[in-house]
Amino acid sequence: MALTNAGFQEYDFNRMVVLFTMMDDQTSVPCAISTDAMDQLEGTSRTTPGQREQQFLRLRDRIGERASRKFIAVELEGKPPGIILRAIDFRS
C-alpha cells in the first residue's frame, strides 16, 4: 500500500533535514529529507532556513512519491523505523 501525504513537522538545522510524516492508513510514518536533496531537486543552493517549509511544500509530491517507493521496498531506517531521503534517492 502506498503512503499518503501527511504533514511538514519542522526544519532541523542541526541535522540539515526537514522532518515530515506520511500516513500508512491510520499509522503515522516518520520521515526526513536532507536539505541537499531538496536543493538538488529544485536546482538551487543556499536556501535559507526560513524558506525550507515552503521549499518542502513545493516539492511535496515528488518527495511523497519517493518516500512511498522506499516504504513499499521496506527501506526503513532508525528507531523508530522511518524513511530517510537523500539526494541519491532521486537520481535516475
Protein Blocks (a to p, Z undefined) as FASTA:
>chain_A
ZZddfbdfbdcfknopacddddehjaccdddddfklmmmmnopahiafklmmmmmmmmmm
mmmmmmmmmmmnopagdjdddddddfklmpZZ
